Amino acid sequence: MKLEVKHAGNGRLAGKGQQHPGETRQANGKPVTNERSEDSVKQEANGKCNVPRKILNMYSWQEIQRHNREADQWLVINRKVYDVTGWARRHPGGHQVLSHYAGEDATDVFRAMHLKLDIVRLYLKPLLIGELAPEEPSQERNKNSQLVEDFQELRRTLEAMNMFKANRVFFFLHLAQILILETLAWLMVWHFGNGWLVTIFISFLLVISQGQSSFLQHDTGHLSMFTKSKWNHLMQKFLLSHLKGLSTKWWNYQHFQHHVKPNIYPKDPDINVGPLFLVGDLQPVKYGKKKIKYIDYEKQHLYFYMVGIPLLMPVYFNVKSMQLMYCQRYWDDIAWVSSFYIRYFITLGPFYGIFGTILLIYVVKFLESPWMTYVTQMSHIPMKMSREEHRDWFSTQVLATCNVEQSFFNDWFTGHLNFQIEHHLFPTMPRHNYHKVAPLVRSLCAKHGLPYVSKPMLEAFGDIVRALKKSAALWRDAYYKT
């Protein structure tokens, strides 16, 4: 249809010297929201703004779905159509997240990934180009509109129950646990020296500290987009970069893609583990038909124990993190990660020397790796993996994730990621509330005939290997029989 109202085009209002309404700029050109602009957004949202509303152009789903390329990206949020092409490169969660939803309804994913909606609306306003035509449904026609409405009603119910409000004492105690373990490890070396027994014991303390740091930074990472305060950004850098030596930008860009399109080829980077491993049903068959055999994939479920489990943290994560930092010149991340190594050299260097300290760092990462590998892989590798099917948000998350039964130990050991279904449906929800909302999610799954998978932890661990073995068999059949 022909546009009735002119706009800046491709969402580039903020790209070349122009400011968003109600927005000021720092010296580096980044937008900074102010209280006045936030108040104006709130007034507009509450219908208290007297500014006359512009006539918006009407679009059909057929027309919107044509704008699904990286150079031409439209999104629909609450029946409003936005051109995010020019804004994508400035998106705090990475441009890939927006491109993954180009040409689709992004209402639920938008609400799931953003905590401060008033602030986000400041960025959306200049990108608005129209709205859905009155005769068009709110979602694409292939989606279950009743399921979408039921999920949105569930979210409103949970918001009314304050399920998205964090218990600060809970997170303070977890942070205190980490800092006590780190301090105790240094005090033991300082008091008892660097003997073998002391080294083994402090390695154990540091492994627990590193693991719990991973879980706590996971919480701050999900709150780092479009927050009014820099507290979450600072805490994530402290926990992930200073305490663990990894880049926050690398983690965010990878992890946000995983959340918006879990187990979907090729949009979820977490399932792109070839050529070392082949996962799911599609990738093994593809490799087999093309006669690709970099490794004997028939034995991938066996070398998973020798390669995947011990090397995920000390090799794969570190290499990927450093590669992104140095290639993209993320100087703030480089400085924070450098502080991780400097801290170790200052506190433990006098006892172990430079080489011994580096060796201790990677021994700790090596020991932590099995823990993180099992916790991060048990809820996804055994689940459905597919190419893009354009499902609704609720179905996409439920089919790609599973839970592990609750217990005090399971909650602590997994950082509450045993409630992976609830975590994926509500990424900004504090993890101490997952068990409270789980019955409501299970009920909605039962109403619409979707599986709500929950299993014992040891069974979940075993399912990783069983899924790899199944994928290996699919590769073998395709490789030798076609």
Salt bridges, closest charged atoms under 4 A:
GLU23 OE2 - HIS20 ND1 2.96
GLU38 OE1 - LYS228 NZ 3.89
GLU44 OE1 - LYS125 NZ 3.49
GLU70 OE2 - ARG89 NH2 2.88
GLU70 OE2 - HIS95 ND1 3.86
ASP72 OD2 - HIS67 ND1 2.68
ASP72 OD2 - ARG69 NH2 3.53
GLU104 OE2 - LYS261 NZ 3.46
GLU104 OE2 - HIS390 ND1 3.02
ASP118 OD1 - ARG121 NH1 2.97
GLU131 OE1 - ARG53 NH2 3.21
GLU131 OE1 - LYS80 NZ 3.71
GLU136 OE1 - ARG141 NH1 3.08
GLU140 OE1 - LYS143 NZ 3.07
ASP150 OD2 - LYS447 NZ 2.93
ASP150 OD2 - HIS448 NE2 2.73
GLU153 OE1 - ARG156 NH2 2.88
GLU159 OE2 - ARG111 NH2 2.73
GLU159 OE2 - ARG155 NE 3.11
GLU182 OE1 - ARG343 NH1 3.02
ASP219 OD2 - ARG431 NE 2.65
ASP268 OD2 - HIS258 ND1 3.06
ASP270 OD2 - HIS258 ND1 3.55
ASP281 OD1 - LYS470 NZ 3.82
ASP296 OD2 - LYS299 NZ 3.05
ASP332 OD2 - LYS237 NZ 3.30
ASP332 OD2 - LYS249 NZ 2.86
ASP333 OD1 - LYS237 NZ 2.89
GLU368 OE2 - LYS244 NZ 2.68
GLU388 OE1 - LYS261 NZ 2.99
GLU388 OE1 - LYS267 NZ 2.86
GLU388 OE2 - HIS390 ND1 3.94
GLU389 OE2 - LYS384 NZ 3.63
GLU389 OE1 - ARG391 NE 2.82
ASP463 OD2 - LYS455 NZ 2.71
ASP463 OD1 - ARG466 NH2 2.89
ASP477 OD1 - ARG476 NE 3.58
ASP477 OD1 - LYS481 NZ 3.78
